[in-house]
Amino acid sequence: MYYCPLKTNRRVDDSGGSAPYVRGDELVWSDSDVQQGKLLNIPGFPKVKKVKLLRVTVATNTTEFVATNDLAQADTDAVQDACGIRSSD
């Protein structure tokens, strides 16, 4: 299992190949996506290799994006702990 922070300008595809790659910070997130994460593809990875992207809110105006191959992961607090991301609380 790996957890990898992604820069906000990293291009990703959450459309299954039906739309061009977009920047991570341009993705549209539903309420369930924020809680569960998004399955997507990263350029350079095989098309069948999906990763889960999770949004971890660190502060009021700061959000970190973390990709993982643990597709069952849906707990942003666990991701924050695994990556050592500190919140400003």
Secondary structure, 3 states (H helix, E strand, C coil): CCEEEECCCCEEECCCCCCCCEEHHHCCCCHHHHHHCEEEECCCCCCCCCEEEEEEEEECCEEEEEEECCCCCCCHHHHHHHHCCCCCC
